[in-house]
Amino acid sequence: MVSDAPRPRRADAERNTAAIVDAGLDCFLADPQASMAAIARAAGVSRVTLYSHFPTREALLDAALDRAVGEAAATLEGLGGEEEAAGGGAAGEGGAEEALGVLIRSSWRVLDRHSAVFAAVSAALPPERLRERHDRILAPVRRLIGRGRESGELRADLSADWLVTVVYSLVHAAAAEVQAGRMTPAEAPEILTATVLAAVSARPAAPARPAESV
């Protein structure tokens, strides 16, 4: 009689794969040129074991990107779904603009980590593969922008693609300011959200106050 129980060797292999991918992601974020030897040490496995799972550095980069994208997409889809459900009212009453603000405020760290991962692997992977993952991450942002354009809350004089790019770029800029010490982690979410909404809102910006005469 043949047992259907999974073999311990398979469980060990799965643990090794997970450890290697986790270590690869951490190493690539710290140093995009991290060597396979360094990743093996970080994962606590031999180079032979590492290469048995990932024959090339590109294969490991691809798996690390998949892990990062999967984690970020799950977080953003969850937040985006909650905000779309809560923000289904008319403009100004929990509409798309408010939902986008809450999504950005809640997930800007996730989006910035995604940006860092892409920067770490962009030179080694084909552009079409990167684009597919990039689009998956930003899908909740794109949906809210599309809904806001239809409702008139968000500006329609610029393309949705450009508005998504603006949001993504501002997230990365905010993270860079925090890293440089020019903005605190506590104040970054509100400053970032205010800047994003000012950039994409269909409402005209408040007129600048005239300079006081000296």
N, C-alpha and C positions, 0 to 999 in steps of 0.2 A: 504494500500500500504506500503510495506516494503522499507525503505530507504537503499541505498547501501553505504551511507557515513560511513566512519570508525568511530567507537565509540571513544569519548575522552579518555575513560578508557584505550583503547588499545594503544593510543599514549602516555599516561602517563606511561604505563608499558614499552613501548619501550625506552622512555627517562630514566626511572629508570634503565633498563637493561644496557644501554649504559654508564650511570654514574657509575654504580657498576663495570662494566668491566674496565673502565678507571681508577677508583680509585684502583681497585685490581691490575692492572698492575703497577701503580705508587708505591703502597705500597709494592708489592712483589719485585720490583727492589730496593727499599730502605731497605727492611728487608724481606728476604725469609720466615721468621717465622711470618709474620704479621698475627694478629688474624682477625677473621671475624668481631668482634666488631670494631676494628680499621678501617677496610675497610668500614663498614657501616657509621661510623662517617665521613670518608673522602668523601664518596659518597653523604652525606647529606640525608641518608635514615635510617629508623629504622631497627633493626636486623630482625624483622618479615618480612619486605619487602625484605630484602636481601635474607633471607632463602626461601622466596616464589619463588624467581627467581633461586637461586642456593642452593639446599638442602644440599650440602656438600662443603667443602673447595676444594676438588679435582675438582668438577664441575666448580667452579670459576677459579681455576688455569688453567683448560683446555680452558675455554673461553678467559682468558687473553692471553694465549699463542697463540690462534687462531687470536686474534686481532693483536698481535705483528707480527706474521708471515705474516698475510695478508698485513699489511702496508709495511713491509720490502720487501716482494716478489713483490708487485706492483712497488716499487721504483727500485729494482734491475732489474726486467724484463724490465722496461722502459729504464733504462740506458743500459742494455745489448743489447736490441733490437736496440737502436740507434747506439751503438758502432759496432755491427755486420754489420749493414747496411753501416756504414761509413768505416768500416775496412775490406771490402771484397776483397781488392786488394792482390797483391802478397806480400810475406814476405818482410819486410823492407819498404813497400809502403802502410802503413795503414793496416797491417795484424793483425792477432790474438794477437800477443804479444803487439802491441801498443794498441789495443782495451782493452786487459786485464789491461794494465797499467792505462788507463783512467777510467775504471770501478772501480778499486781499489782506485784510487785517489779520485774519486767522491763519493764513497759509503762506505768508511771504517767505518765511524761513524754508519751507518745503520747496518753494519755487527757486530760491537762491541755491539750495543744495543741488537741485536738478541742473541749474546753470553751470555749477562748478564741475559736476560729473561730465556734462557734455564738453566743457572746455578741456577736461583731462583726456577724453578719448577721441576728440574730433579729428585729430591728425591721423589716426590709425584705422578709422572705420569709414565705409563708403557714405557719401552724402545722403543717398536715398534712405539708407538704414537710419541715419540720425534724424532725418526729417520725419519719418514715420513715428519714431518715439517722441520727438518734440511735439508733434501734432496731438498725440495721445495725451500728453501731460497738460497741454493748454486747452483741451476740449471744453472743460467747464467754464473757463474764462471766455472762450469764443461763443459759447451758447448764451451766456449772460449778456455779452456785448451785442449779439444778434437780436436778442429779445429787447434790449434797451433801445436799439436803433428802430425797431418796429414800433415801439410804444412812443417814440419821440423823446425819451429821456436822455439818450446818448446821441452824440453827433453823427449825422449821416453824410456830412460833407467830405469825410475821409473814409477810406475803405476799412472794412472790419479787420482785414489782415494787418493794416497799419496800426489800428488801435490795439490789437493784441500785442504787436511788437512794442508799442509804447509802454503798455502795462509791464511786460516782461523786462524791458530795459530799465524801467524805474525801480522794479524790485531788486534787480542786480545792483543798481546804483545805491540804493538804500543800504544794502548789505555791505557794500564797499565803504560807505561812510561810517557804519558801525565798526567795521574792522579797523579803519584808520583812526578811530577814536573821536571823530568829529560829530558823532551822534550816538546817544546811548541806546542800548537795546530796549529800554522802557519807552522811550519817546518815538522810536522808529516806526512802529505800526501806525500811529495816528498821523505822523508827518507824511509817511508814504501814502496812506489812504487818501488824505486830503489832496496830495499832489496828483495822484492817479485820477481821482474824480474831477478835479479841475481841468485835467487834460482831455478827458473823454466826454464830459457832460455836454449836453446840448444847450444848457442854460448859458446865457452870456455871462462872461466874467464881470465881477463888480468893477465899476470904473475906478481907476487909480485916483487917490487923493491928490489934489494939487499941492505942489511943494510950498511950504510956508516961506513967505518973504522974510529976508533977514533984515 
